[in-house]
Amino acid sequence: MPKYAANDLSRSVEDYLKVIYHLTESGESASTTAIADVLDLAAPSVSGMIKRLAEAGLAEHQPYKGVTLTKDGRHAALRMLRRHRVIETYLVSHLGYTWDNVHDEAEKLEHAVSEDLVERLSRALGDPRFDPHGDPIPAADGQIVDVSTTPLPDIPVGESVTISRVDTGSAERLRWLAGAGLVPGVRITMLDHQPFNGPVTVSLNGARRVVGRELAEQLLCTRPE
């Protein structure tokens, strides 16, 4: 069992663990600079916290290689992700929030709710596997669905795929994507790639959508099996 229960960790530690998990989700280490950028903190402050996380057995830091989570750190991060994503799903499904304004509310609530409340919310939702942005919701035991996805710009012209996940917390971007119909679950066909990191053009139900390259990178797609 993990050494630390959810209520043993400070909000700051929980936020660090979530960020490190996200940055290392693809199997790579997280640099101090990347962590600082996401949290909008100075690098020396981040270095100090990483040292404390390592001393607590929640993270490992190898000079010049970066930071990874230990088994306990990963378990704690997944527990926080479960809280956040269950809360987001409940707010959208039952309280009229939209996917572009739910993130900040979930950020506040995830540090305050009890494990029992999270489980009650999950049961009320039918134990969903994904949140409104297509992110997998970790199970209560820490298991998480491993979905193989491909960023939209890497899809060849002529191929049809399904948007399965939108990897941005920007409310402005989420509103634009919703207005364009580019949301998890929709099927699109790649029509064109512009060179030199230019935009991509896709077809959605016969309509053309032009998406800037940076935003397109945040649309993660699944191919037909």
C-alpha positions as CSV (number, residue, x, y, z in Angstrom):
1,M,0.0,0.0,0.0
2,P,1.2,3.6,-0.6
3,K,3.0,5.2,2.2
4,Y,0.9,8.4,2.0
5,A,-2.8,8.7,2.1
6,A,-4.5,11.5,0.0
7,N,-5.0,13.7,3.1
8,D,-1.4,13.4,4.1
9,L,-0.2,15.5,1.2
10,S,-0.3,19.3,0.8
11,R,-2.1,20.9,-2.1
12,S,1.3,22.0,-3.5
13,V,2.7,18.5,-3.4
14,E,-0.5,17.1,-5.1
15,D,-0.2,19.7,-7.8
16,Y,3.5,18.8,-8.4
17,L,2.7,15.1,-8.6
18,K,-0.1,15.7,-11.2
19,V,2.2,17.8,-13.3
20,I,5.1,15.4,-13.2
21,Y,2.7,12.5,-14.1
22,H,1.4,14.4,-17.1
23,L,4.9,15.3,-18.3
24,T,6.1,11.7,-17.9
25,E,3.0,10.0,-19.2
26,S,4.7,9.1,-22.5
27,G,7.6,7.4,-20.6
28,E,10.1,10.3,-20.6
29,S,11.5,12.2,-17.6
30,A,10.2,15.7,-16.7
31,S,12.8,18.5,-16.7
32,T,12.8,21.1,-14.0
33,T,12.2,23.8,-16.6
34,A,9.1,22.0,-18.0
35,I,7.7,21.6,-14.5
36,A,8.4,25.3,-13.7
37,D,6.7,26.4,-17.0
38,V,3.5,24.4,-16.3
39,L,3.2,25.6,-12.7
40,D,4.4,29.2,-13.6
41,L,7.1,29.1,-10.9
42,A,10.7,30.0,-10.7
43,A,13.1,27.1,-11.4
44,P,14.9,27.4,-7.9
45,S,11.5,26.9,-6.2
46,V,10.8,23.9,-8.3
47,S,14.2,22.4,-7.6
48,G,13.6,22.7,-3.8
49,M,10.2,21.0,-4.0
50,I,11.7,18.2,-6.2
51,K,14.3,17.6,-3.5
52,R,11.6,17.3,-0.9
53,L,9.5,14.9,-3.1
54,A,12.6,12.7,-3.5
55,E,13.2,12.7,0.3
56,A,9.6,11.7,0.8
57,G,10.0,8.8,-1.6
58,L,7.5,10.3,-4.1
59,A,9.9,11.2,-6.9
60,E,13.3,10.4,-8.2
61,H,15.6,13.0,-9.7
62,Q,18.6,12.2,-11.8
63,P,20.9,15.2,-12.7
64,Y,20.7,16.1,-16.4
65,K,18.1,13.4,-16.9
66,G,15.0,14.8,-15.1
67,V,12.3,13.7,-12.7
68,T,10.1,10.6,-12.6
69,L,7.6,9.5,-10.0
70,T,8.2,6.5,-7.7
71,K,5.5,3.9,-7.3
72,D,4.1,5.8,-4.3
73,G,4.2,9.1,-6.2
74,R,2.5,7.7,-9.2
75,H,-0.3,6.2,-7.0
76,A,-0.8,9.5,-5.3
77,A,-0.9,11.3,-8.7
78,L,-3.4,8.9,-10.1
79,R,-5.6,9.3,-7.0
80,M,-5.6,13.1,-7.6
81,L,-6.3,12.6,-11.3
82,R,-9.3,10.4,-10.4
83,R,-10.6,13.1,-8.1
84,H,-10.2,15.8,-10.7
85,R,-11.7,13.9,-13.6
86,V,-14.6,12.5,-11.7
87,I,-15.5,16.0,-10.4
88,E,-15.2,17.5,-13.9
89,T,-17.5,14.8,-15.3
90,Y,-20.1,15.3,-12.6
91,L,-20.0,19.1,-13.0
92,V,-20.6,18.8,-16.7
93,S,-23.1,15.9,-16.5
94,H,-25.2,17.1,-13.6
95,L,-24.6,20.8,-12.9
96,G,-24.6,22.5,-16.3
97,Y,-20.9,23.3,-16.6
98,T,-19.3,23.2,-20.0
99,W,-16.0,21.6,-20.8
100,D,-14.2,24.9,-21.1
101,N,-15.1,26.3,-17.6
102,V,-15.0,23.1,-15.5
103,H,-11.3,22.8,-15.0
104,D,-10.8,25.6,-12.5
105,E,-13.7,24.5,-10.4
106,A,-12.4,20.9,-10.3
107,E,-8.9,22.2,-9.4
108,K,-10.4,23.8,-6.3
109,L,-12.7,20.9,-5.3
110,E,-10.2,18.1,-5.8
111,H,-8.2,19.1,-2.8
112,A,-11.2,19.3,-0.5
113,V,-13.4,16.4,-1.2
114,S,-13.2,13.1,0.7
115,E,-12.5,9.8,-1.0
116,D,-16.0,8.7,0.0
117,L,-17.6,11.6,-1.9
118,V,-15.5,10.9,-5.0
119,E,-16.7,7.3,-5.0
120,R,-20.3,8.3,-4.6
121,L,-20.0,10.8,-7.5
122,S,-18.4,8.1,-9.6
123,R,-21.2,5.6,-8.8
124,A,-23.8,8.3,-9.6
125,L,-22.2,8.7,-13.0
126,G,-22.1,5.0,-13.7
127,D,-18.3,4.8,-13.0
128,P,-17.2,6.5,-16.3
129,R,-13.9,5.6,-17.9
130,F,-13.3,9.0,-19.5
131,D,-13.9,12.7,-18.6
132,P,-15.4,15.4,-20.8
133,H,-12.1,16.0,-22.5
134,G,-11.5,12.4,-23.3
135,D,-8.9,11.9,-20.6
136,P,-9.1,8.4,-19.0
137,I,-10.3,8.3,-15.4
138,P,-8.1,6.2,-13.1
139,A,-10.1,3.4,-11.3
140,A,-10.2,3.5,-7.5
141,D,-7.4,0.9,-7.4
142,G,-5.1,3.0,-9.5
143,Q,-5.6,1.2,-12.8
144,I,-5.9,3.4,-15.8
145,V,-7.0,2.7,-19.4
146,D,-4.0,2.8,-21.8
147,V,-5.3,4.3,-25.1
148,S,-3.0,4.5,-28.0
149,T,-3.4,7.9,-29.7
150,T,-1.8,9.9,-32.5
151,P,-1.6,13.7,-32.7
152,L,-3.8,15.0,-35.5
153,P,-0.9,16.5,-37.6
154,D,0.7,13.0,-37.7
155,I,-2.4,11.5,-39.5
156,P,-1.7,11.0,-43.3
157,V,-3.9,12.8,-45.8
158,G,-6.9,10.6,-46.7
159,E,-7.1,8.7,-43.4
160,S,-10.2,8.8,-41.2
161,V,-9.7,8.8,-37.4
162,T,-11.7,9.5,-34.2
163,I,-10.8,12.4,-31.9
164,S,-10.5,10.6,-28.5
165,R,-8.8,13.2,-26.3
166,V,-8.2,17.0,-26.2
167,D,-5.0,17.8,-24.4
168,T,-5.5,21.4,-23.4
169,G,-6.9,23.2,-20.4
170,S,-7.2,26.5,-22.3
171,A,-10.8,27.7,-22.0
172,E,-10.5,29.8,-25.1
173,R,-9.2,26.8,-27.2
174,L,-11.8,24.5,-25.8
175,R,-14.6,26.9,-26.7
176,W,-13.3,27.2,-30.3
177,L,-13.0,23.5,-30.7
178,A,-16.5,23.0,-29.4
179,G,-17.8,25.6,-31.8
180,A,-16.0,23.8,-34.6
181,G,-17.4,20.4,-33.6
182,L,-13.9,19.0,-32.9
183,V,-14.7,17.2,-29.7
184,P,-14.0,13.6,-28.4
185,G,-16.0,11.0,-30.2
186,V,-16.3,12.7,-33.6
187,R,-14.9,11.1,-36.7
188,I,-12.8,13.2,-39.1
189,T,-10.8,12.8,-42.3
190,M,-7.5,14.4,-43.0
191,L,-7.7,16.5,-46.1
192,D,-4.5,18.6,-46.2
193,H,-1.2,19.4,-44.4
194,Q,0.4,22.8,-45.0
195,P,4.2,22.8,-45.0
196,F,6.5,24.5,-42.5
197,N,4.3,23.8,-39.5
198,G,1.3,25.2,-41.2
199,P,-2.3,24.4,-40.4
200,V,-4.1,21.1,-41.2
201,T,-7.5,20.8,-42.9
202,V,-9.9,18.1,-41.9
203,S,-13.4,17.1,-43.0
204,L,-16.1,16.8,-40.4
205,N,-19.5,15.5,-41.6
206,G,-18.7,17.1,-45.0
207,A,-17.6,20.4,-43.6
208,R,-14.0,21.6,-43.8
209,R,-12.2,22.7,-40.7
210,V,-8.8,24.4,-40.8
211,V,-6.8,24.0,-37.5
212,G,-3.6,25.6,-36.6
213,R,-0.7,23.3,-36.1
214,E,-0.2,24.0,-32.4
215,L,-3.8,23.4,-31.6
216,A,-3.9,20.3,-33.9
217,E,-1.1,18.8,-31.8
218,Q,-3.5,18.8,-28.9
219,L,-6.1,16.8,-30.7
220,L,-5.2,13.1,-30.0
221,C,-6.8,10.6,-32.3
222,T,-7.5,6.9,-32.4
223,R,-7.3,4.9,-35.6
224,P,-9.9,2.2,-36.5
225,E,-8.9,-1.3,-35.2
